[in-house]
Amino acid sequence: MGQVRQPRRTQPRDGELGAAVARAQDGDETAFAIAYRIVQPGLLGYLRGIVGDDAEDVASDAWLEIARNFGRFKGDGAGFRGWTATIARHRALDHLRRQRVRPQNGGTEQDVLDLPGPHSTHEQALESLSTERALELVRGLPRDQAEAVLLRVVVGLDGPAAARVLGKRPGAVRTAAHRGLKRLGHQLGIGGEGDEGVTDVTDAASRTLGKSR
């Protein structure tokens, strides 16, 4: 009771990804390159939401670790997304500790200057944002909400997979994603009540943040 349910974010290329991973584990280097091309855009978007301009360096470190431990992975395409996201998150947190930089917490009114007006729909407002601007807004969310939104919308993980990456209960991750998306809507001045409004934000955010893929 009282638990927020969100639609499962399916990825149409997970079947192709799973097949590529299986071939790569059998020694097919071309298949590994295919897996990289499928996963990298979402992984890079996730890292940009955590470490900003250092995302590409952190992604490179993550892929070195992924390659070293590739033979140990067991699972399908969706599982591979979650596994790589976990590695990328650990490298991002290591990077933040080294740089003594913490993700921004909480947005301010100044974060939403020059954004769409209050009469825009959730979809129109989010789709009017550039990918970088959208990621900037996400970085302004509280840490748990930002990561939940990034993993669900950018990486494309479902609730249980995102929860495994974060080491939290699926319900906690779903709630964090719900609150983060609702907060983004409020920052954009478009509000919206109930799960239907949040679903609109989720769908629009997926298209907006997915532009970098």
C-alpha positions in Angstrom: 0.0 0.0 0.0 1.2 3.5 -0.8 4.1 2.2 -3.0 4.6 4.2 -6.2 4.5 2.0 -9.3 6.3 3.1 -12.4 6.2 1.4 -15.8 9.1 -0.9 -16.6 11.6 0.8 -18.9 12.3 -1.8 -21.5 15.2 -1.5 -24.0 14.5 -2.8 -27.5 18.2 -3.7 -28.1 18.7 -5.8 -25.0 18.2 -9.0 -27.1 20.9 -7.9 -29.5 23.1 -6.9 -26.5 22.8 -10.2 -24.8 23.7 -12.0 -28.0 26.7 -9.8 -28.5 27.9 -10.4 -25.0 27.6 -14.1 -25.4 29.6 -14.0 -28.6 32.2 -11.7 -27.1 32.7 -14.1 -24.2 33.5 -16.8 -26.8 36.3 -14.6 -28.1 34.5 -12.5 -30.8 36.2 -9.1 -30.5 33.7 -7.5 -33.0 30.9 -8.6 -30.8 32.5 -6.8 -27.8 32.6 -3.7 -29.9 28.9 -4.1 -30.6 28.1 -4.4 -26.9 30.2 -1.3 -26.2 28.3 0.7 -28.8 25.0 -0.3 -27.4 25.8 0.4 -23.7 28.2 3.3 -23.9 25.8 6.2 -24.7 23.5 5.5 -21.7 26.5 4.8 -19.5 28.1 8.1 -20.5 24.9 10.0 -19.9 24.6 8.5 -16.4 28.2 9.5 -15.6 27.6 13.0 -16.9 24.8 13.3 -14.4 27.2 12.4 -11.6 30.7 13.7 -12.5 29.9 16.3 -15.2 32.7 17.1 -17.7 34.8 14.2 -16.4 32.4 11.6 -17.6 34.5 10.4 -20.5 37.6 9.8 -18.4 35.5 7.9 -15.8 33.8 5.9 -18.5 37.2 4.9 -19.9 38.3 3.7 -16.4 35.0 1.8 -16.1 35.5 0.1 -19.5 39.0 -1.0 -18.5 37.5 -2.8 -15.5 34.6 -4.1 -17.5 37.1 -5.6 -20.0 39.2 -7.1 -17.2 36.3 -8.8 -15.6 34.3 -9.5 -18.7 34.7 -13.3 -18.5 33.1 -13.3 -15.0 29.8 -11.8 -16.1 26.8 -14.1 -16.3 23.5 -12.9 -17.5 21.5 -11.4 -20.4 21.5 -8.0 -22.1 19.5 -6.2 -19.3 21.8 -7.8 -16.7 24.9 -6.5 -18.6 23.5 -3.0 -18.5 23.1 -3.3 -14.7 26.5 -4.8 -14.3 28.3 -2.1 -16.3 26.3 0.6 -14.5 27.5 -0.8 -11.1 31.1 -0.7 -12.2 30.7 2.8 -13.7 29.1 4.0 -10.4 32.0 2.7 -8.3 34.5 4.4 -10.6 32.5 7.7 -10.4 32.4 7.6 -6.6 36.1 6.9 -6.5 36.7 9.9 -8.8 34.5 12.2 -6.7 36.5 11.1 -3.6 39.8 11.8 -5.3 38.7 15.2 -6.5 37.0 15.9 -3.2 33.9 17.0 -5.1 30.4 16.2 -4.0 27.4 16.1 -6.3 25.2 19.2 -6.0 22.2 18.8 -3.7 18.9 20.5 -4.3 18.0 22.9 -7.0 17.3 26.6 -6.6 15.0 28.9 -8.4 17.9 30.2 -10.5 18.2 26.7 -11.9 15.0 27.1 -13.9 15.4 30.6 -15.4 14.6 30.8 -19.1 12.8 27.4 -19.0 9.3 26.7 -20.5 6.4 28.5 -18.9 3.7 27.1 -16.6 1.3 26.4 -19.3 3.5 23.9 -21.1 2.9 20.2 -20.7 5.4 17.9 -19.0 6.3 16.5 -22.4 6.7 19.8 -24.2 8.8 21.3 -21.4 11.3 18.4 -21.1 11.6 17.9 -24.8 12.4 21.6 -25.3 15.5 21.2 -23.1 18.9 20.2 -24.6 20.4 17.0 -23.3 23.1 18.9 -21.4 20.5 21.3 -19.8 18.4 18.3 -18.8 21.4 16.6 -17.2 22.3 19.8 -15.4 18.8 19.9 -13.9 19.1 16.2 -12.9 22.5 17.0 -11.2 20.6 19.6 -9.1 18.4 16.9 -7.5 19.2 15.3 -4.2 21.7 12.5 -4.8 19.4 9.5 -4.3 16.8 11.0 -6.7 19.4 12.0 -9.3 20.9 8.5 -9.5 17.5 6.8 -9.5 16.3 9.0 -12.4 19.6 8.5 -14.3 19.6 4.8 -13.9 15.9 4.4 -14.8 15.7 7.0 -17.7 19.2 7.2 -19.1 20.7 3.8 -18.6 17.2 2.2 -19.0 17.2 -0.1 -16.0 14.0 -1.4 -14.4 13.4 -0.8 -10.7 15.0 -4.0 -9.4 18.1 -3.7 -11.5 18.5 0.0 -10.5 18.1 -1.1 -6.9 20.9 -3.7 -7.3 23.2 -1.0 -8.7 22.5 1.3 -5.7 22.3 -1.4 -3.1 18.8 -0.3 -2.1 15.3 -1.8 -2.0 13.4 -1.6 -5.3 10.6 0.3 -3.6 13.1 2.9 -2.3 14.5 3.4 -5.8 11.1 3.7 -7.4 10.1 6.3 -4.8 13.3 8.3 -5.3 12.8 8.2 -9.1 9.1 9.3 -8.7 10.1 12.2 -6.4 13.0 13.2 -8.6 10.8 13.4 -11.7 8.1 15.2 -9.9 10.6 17.7 -8.6 11.9 18.3 -12.1 8.3 19.0 -13.2 8.0 21.5 -10.4 11.3 23.2 -11.3 10.0 23.5 -14.8 6.9 25.1 -13.5 4.6 22.4 -14.9 3.6 20.7 -11.7 1.2 17.9 -12.5 -0.6 15.6 -10.0 -0.6 11.9 -9.6 1.2 9.1 -11.3 -0.1 10.1 -14.8 1.8 13.4 -14.6 5.0 11.6 -13.5 4.7 9.1 -16.3 4.5 12.0 -18.8 7.7 13.4 -17.3 9.3 10.0 -17.5 8.5 9.5 -21.1 9.6 13.0 -22.1 12.8 12.8 -20.1 13.6 9.5 -21.7 13.4 11.1 -25.2 15.3 14.2 -24.1 18.1 12.5 -22.2 18.2 9.8 -24.9 19.3 12.3 -27.5 22.9 11.6 -26.7 22.5 7.9 -27.6 
